[in-house]
């Protein structure tokens, strides 16, 4: 029993989010580190990327 390709729809996530779900924001993300020891550095890197992308100055700046 294979998957029926006639019943398959592929669409970019942001297109579905905006046009079908009527959402303009991402509700959350899920991440995992390769090892437990890599968890904190990964969290720090993710935080840094999100702060830079949202133009946040420091840990106390929560405005966009």
BELZIGI-V838895 format. One record per pair of residues at least 6 apart in sequence whose ideal C-beta (glycine too) atoms are under 6 Angstrom apart, sorted by sequence separation. I is the first residue (numbers start at 0). J is the second residue. D is the distance in Angstrom with one decimal. If there is no record, write none. Layout:
I & J & D
I & J & D
//
This chain:
16 & 22 & 4.9
32 & 38 & 4.4
32 & 41 & 4.2
53 & 63 & 5.8
//
